[in-house]
Amino acid sequence: MSAVLGGVPRSIDAGPLALDAAPLALDATPLALDASRPALITLRGAGAVFGTVQALAEVDLTLRRGDRLALVGANGSGKTTLLRCLHGLIDGPGERTLHAQGPAGQGRVPVMAMLFQRPFLLHLTARRNLTLALWLAGVPRAERRQRADAALERVGLQSLAERSARALSGGQQQRLALARAWALRPDILFLDEPTASLDPSAKREVETLIDDFARDGVTLVMSTHNLGQAKRLANRVIHLEAGRLVVDLPVDRFFHDTLPPAAAQFLKGELPWTT
Ligand SMILES: Nc1ncnc2c1ncn2[C@@H]1O[C@H](COP(=O)(O)OP(=O)(O)OP(=O)(O)O)[C@@H](O)[C@H]1O
């Protein structure tokens, strides 16, 4: 995938016209997706192929500041692959533009962080996991401890700062992973099924934190099998089918409009099982 950083060729500078050109299955109006918000990432014709598997095909998508984007679809439909593609972790066909923020696109490119279903934490204390991530991100030594402690406090883990990260409960580990992401002060947070392995109470805690981060201005992209979670956290929903983006709608319309047959079936099949 060719990458364009900062300087944005006119043809992919996402204005309302770019939404018209997107392969929406339905006539999502540009206003409903609020094309006035600044673009953060644009994909044009993005794809991913693993051996003989076409995991993602011809995806056109503009992620905008303030999006709380939920990616839904059946197992293997390409949700994780699209997350990785947006994050820049996959080099496939198509074009990915990371839009510089600030006046006339002259500022810095968006800072991104990713949270996985099962957090990857090192055999170190909770605090050291954070200060190490900050070191890797180039944060000066003098700031690391303060930022790590602020992040631990933010997720309610300050009293466990010296506890081994691997000894924490599943919910605490996911909160620690969120603290690590938050400490990096991301513009965009990617979440791959962030509560899939948590019990209901831990799930609520993690969802509340994710919601708080979004309220603070962090743009969210999350894959989820939980349509109730998409309703609670998202303002925009994309439905993928066999690697293709077939629905891209504001959350209210996703749950109330008449969807293409496969997406409608997906909704019917899943909704009774989610709360
Ligand atoms: N690294 C890889 N190597 C080979 N095939 C892969 C790889 N990553 C993904 N795939 C394949 O690409 C397709 C899409 O996978 P992906 O993980 O993106 O789907 P998903 O919608 O996130 O699935 P799930 O809901 O089960 O997590 C699947 O057929 C998967 O087997």
The ligand as a Gaussian input file, in Angstrom:
#p B3LYP/6-31G(d) Opt

LIG

0 1
 N       -1.697000     -13.205000       9.259000
 C       -2.598000     -13.908000       8.563000
 N       -2.239000     -14.967000       7.818000
 C       -3.138000     -15.669000       7.108000
 N       -4.466000     -15.370000       7.059000
 C       -4.885000     -14.334000       7.788000
 C       -3.983000     -13.551000       8.577000
 N       -4.709000     -12.557000       9.177000
 C       -5.981000     -12.742000       8.794000
 N       -6.089000     -13.796000       7.962000
 C       -7.316000     -14.265000       7.314000
 O       -7.981000     -13.129000       6.800000
 C       -9.377000     -13.228000       7.002000
 C       -9.848000     -12.053000       7.833000
 O       -9.319000     -12.177000       9.128000
 P       -9.607000     -11.125000      10.292000
 O       -8.851000     -11.582000      11.488000
 O       -9.342000      -9.772000       9.782000
 O      -11.181000     -11.312000      10.497000
 P      -12.075000     -10.829000      11.712000
 O      -13.325000     -10.274000      11.116000
 O      -11.308000      -9.941000      12.617000
 O      -12.380000     -12.216000      12.407000
 P      -12.792000     -12.566000      13.925000
 O      -14.126000     -11.945000      14.147000
 O      -12.849000     -14.051000      13.937000
 O      -11.710000     -12.009000      14.825000
 C       -9.611000     -14.566000       7.664000
 O       -9.932000     -15.515000       6.674000
 C       -8.274000     -14.899000       8.295000
 O       -8.084000     -16.273000       8.419000

